[in-house]
Amino acid sequence: MKVTAQALDVVYGRPAAGVPARLERRTTRGWEPVAGTATDDAGHILDWTDSRLVKGDYRVVFDSGSYFANLGVSTTYPEIAVVVGLLDDTDACEIQVLLAPYSCSMFLGARS
C-alpha cells in the first residue's frame, strides 16, 4: 500500500515546492501521525516512510498556510486535508492538490 502526493501552485503555474505535509492514520483514538515531509522541487511526495502502510483510512494534510506565507501571500485555507481509504495490499493512490490563496481543488488517482 502506498500513498503519494503532488501539490501544484495554480497562481504561478508551477509545482508547489516545499509545502510541508503530514500523513496520518485513523485509529480508535483519532488521527495519529505516520510521517511528515515537504514536497520536492517537482511538488511531489513519493516516499513518506520506509514503513509499509497497513489497511485503513489515511489523511494527508498540506500546510498551505506556511507555503503561501513564504511567498508573502495570505490564504483562506491554512491547511488542506484529503482522506483516503486503503482497502487491500495492492492499493496505491496519488493525491494531487491545486493550491491558490482563496481556493483549492483536489484529484485522487490510482498509481502503480
Contacts in CASP RR format, 6 or more apart in sequence:
PFRMAT RR
TARGET T0000
AUTHOR 0000-0000-0000
METHOD contacts of the structure
MODEL  1
MKVTAQALDVVYGRPAAGVPARLERRTTRGWEPVAGTATDDAGHILDWTD
SRLVKGDYRVVFDSGSYFANLGVSTTYPEIAVVVGLLDDTDACEIQVLLA
PYSCSMFLGARS
1 52 0 8 1.000
1 53 0 8 1.000
1 54 0 8 1.000
1 55 0 8 1.000
1 86 0 8 1.000
1 88 0 8 1.000
1 89 0 8 1.000
1 90 0 8 1.000
1 91 0 8 1.000
1 92 0 8 1.000
2 53 0 8 1.000
2 91 0 8 1.000
2 92 0 8 1.000
2 93 0 8 1.000
2 111 0 8 1.000
3 23 0 8 1.000
3 48 0 8 1.000
3 53 0 8 1.000
3 58 0 8 1.000
3 60 0 8 1.000
3 84 0 8 1.000
3 86 0 8 1.000
3 92 0 8 1.000
3 93 0 8 1.000
3 94 0 8 1.000
3 95 0 8 1.000
4 44 0 8 1.000
4 45 0 8 1.000
4 46 0 8 1.000
4 92 0 8 1.000
4 93 0 8 1.000
4 94 0 8 1.000
4 95 0 8 1.000
4 111 0 8 1.000
5 21 0 8 1.000
5 39 0 8 1.000
5 44 0 8 1.000
5 45 0 8 1.000
5 60 0 8 1.000
5 62 0 8 1.000
5 94 0 8 1.000
5 95 0 8 1.000
5 96 0 8 1.000
5 97 0 8 1.000
6 15 0 8 1.000
6 39 0 8 1.000
6 42 0 8 1.000
6 43 0 8 1.000
6 44 0 8 1.000
6 45 0 8 1.000
6 94 0 8 1.000
6 95 0 8 1.000
6 96 0 8 1.000
6 97 0 8 1.000
7 15 0 8 1.000
7 16 0 8 1.000
7 19 0 8 1.000
7 21 0 8 1.000
7 39 0 8 1.000
7 43 0 8 1.000
7 62 0 8 1.000
7 67 0 8 1.000
7 96 0 8 1.000
7 97 0 8 1.000
7 99 0 8 1.000
8 14 0 8 1.000
8 15 0 8 1.000
8 16 0 8 1.000
8 43 0 8 1.000
8 96 0 8 1.000
8 97 0 8 1.000
8 98 0 8 1.000
8 99 0 8 1.000
9 15 0 8 1.000
9 16 0 8 1.000
9 99 0 8 1.000
9 100 0 8 1.000
10 98 0 8 1.000
10 99 0 8 1.000
10 100 0 8 1.000
11 73 0 8 1.000
11 99 0 8 1.000
11 100 0 8 1.000
11 101 0 8 1.000
15 39 0 8 1.000
15 41 0 8 1.000
15 42 0 8 1.000
15 43 0 8 1.000
15 44 0 8 1.000
16 39 0 8 1.000
16 43 0 8 1.000
16 67 0 8 1.000
16 99 0 8 1.000
17 39 0 8 1.000
17 40 0 8 1.000
17 41 0 8 1.000
17 42 0 8 1.000
17 43 0 8 1.000
18 38 0 8 1.000
18 39 0 8 1.000
18 40 0 8 1.000
18 43 0 8 1.000
18 67 0 8 1.000
19 38 0 8 1.000
19 39 0 8 1.000
19 43 0 8 1.000
19 62 0 8 1.000
19 63 0 8 1.000
19 64 0 8 1.000
19 67 0 8 1.000
19 99 0 8 1.000
20 36 0 8 1.000
20 37 0 8 1.000
20 38 0 8 1.000
20 62 0 8 1.000
20 63 0 8 1.000
20 66 0 8 1.000
20 67 0 8 1.000
21 36 0 8 1.000
21 37 0 8 1.000
21 38 0 8 1.000
21 39 0 8 1.000
21 45 0 8 1.000
21 60 0 8 1.000
21 61 0 8 1.000
21 62 0 8 1.000
21 63 0 8 1.000
22 33 0 8 1.000
22 34 0 8 1.000
22 35 0 8 1.000
22 36 0 8 1.000
22 60 0 8 1.000
22 61 0 8 1.000
22 63 0 8 1.000
23 33 0 8 1.000
23 34 0 8 1.000
23 35 0 8 1.000
23 36 0 8 1.000
23 48 0 8 1.000
23 49 0 8 1.000
23 58 0 8 1.000
23 59 0 8 1.000
23 60 0 8 1.000
24 31 0 8 1.000
24 32 0 8 1.000
24 33 0 8 1.000
24 34 0 8 1.000
24 58 0 8 1.000
24 59 0 8 1.000
24 60 0 8 1.000
24 61 0 8 1.000
25 31 0 8 1.000
25 32 0 8 1.000
25 34 0 8 1.000
25 53 0 8 1.000
25 56 0 8 1.000
25 57 0 8 1.000
25 58 0 8 1.000
25 59 0 8 1.000
26 32 0 8 1.000
26 56 0 8 1.000
26 57 0 8 1.000
26 58 0 8 1.000
26 59 0 8 1.000
31 59 0 8 1.000
34 48 0 8 1.000
34 49 0 8 1.000
34 51 0 8 1.000
34 53 0 8 1.000
34 58 0 8 1.000
35 48 0 8 1.000
35 49 0 8 1.000
36 48 0 8 1.000
37 45 0 8 1.000
37 48 0 8 1.000
38 45 0 8 1.000
39 45 0 8 1.000
40 46 0 8 1.000
53 86 0 8 1.000
54 86 0 8 1.000
55 86 0 8 1.000
55 87 0 8 1.000
55 88 0 8 1.000
55 89 0 8 1.000
56 85 0 8 1.000
56 86 0 8 1.000
56 87 0 8 1.000
57 83 0 8 1.000
57 84 0 8 1.000
57 85 0 8 1.000
57 86 0 8 1.000
58 83 0 8 1.000
58 84 0 8 1.000
58 85 0 8 1.000
58 86 0 8 1.000
59 81 0 8 1.000
59 82 0 8 1.000
59 83 0 8 1.000
59 84 0 8 1.000
60 81 0 8 1.000
60 82 0 8 1.000
60 84 0 8 1.000
60 95 0 8 1.000
61 79 0 8 1.000
61 80 0 8 1.000
61 81 0 8 1.000
62 79 0 8 1.000
62 80 0 8 1.000
62 81 0 8 1.000
62 82 0 8 1.000
62 97 0 8 1.000
62 99 0 8 1.000
63 78 0 8 1.000
63 79 0 8 1.000
64 75 0 8 1.000
64 77 0 8 1.000
64 78 0 8 1.000
64 79 0 8 1.000
64 80 0 8 1.000
64 99 0 8 1.000
64 104 0 8 1.000
65 75 0 8 1.000
65 77 0 8 1.000
65 78 0 8 1.000
65 79 0 8 1.000
67 99 0 8 1.000
68 74 0 8 1.000
68 75 0 8 1.000
68 99 0 8 1.000
68 101 0 8 1.000
69 75 0 8 1.000
73 101 0 8 1.000
74 101 0 8 1.000
75 101 0 8 1.000
75 102 0 8 1.000
76 101 0 8 1.000
76 102 0 8 1.000
76 103 0 8 1.000
77 102 0 8 1.000
77 103 0 8 1.000
77 104 0 8 1.000
80 97 0 8 1.000
80 99 0 8 1.000
80 104 0 8 1.000
80 106 0 8 1.000
82 95 0 8 1.000
82 97 0 8 1.000
82 106 0 8 1.000
82 108 0 8 1.000
84 93 0 8 1.000
84 95 0 8 1.000
84 108 0 8 1.000
85 91 0 8 1.000
86 93 0 8 1.000
92 110 0 8 1.000
92 111 0 8 1.000
92 112 0 8 1.000
93 108 0 8 1.000
93 109 0 8 1.000
93 110 0 8 1.000
93 111 0 8 1.000
94 108 0 8 1.000
94 109 0 8 1.000
94 110 0 8 1.000
94 111 0 8 1.000
95 106 0 8 1.000
95 107 0 8 1.000
95 108 0 8 1.000
95 109 0 8 1.000
96 106 0 8 1.000
96 107 0 8 1.000
96 108 0 8 1.000
96 109 0 8 1.000
97 104 0 8 1.000
97 105 0 8 1.000
97 106 0 8 1.000
97 107 0 8 1.000
98 104 0 8 1.000
98 105 0 8 1.000
98 106 0 8 1.000
98 107 0 8 1.000
END
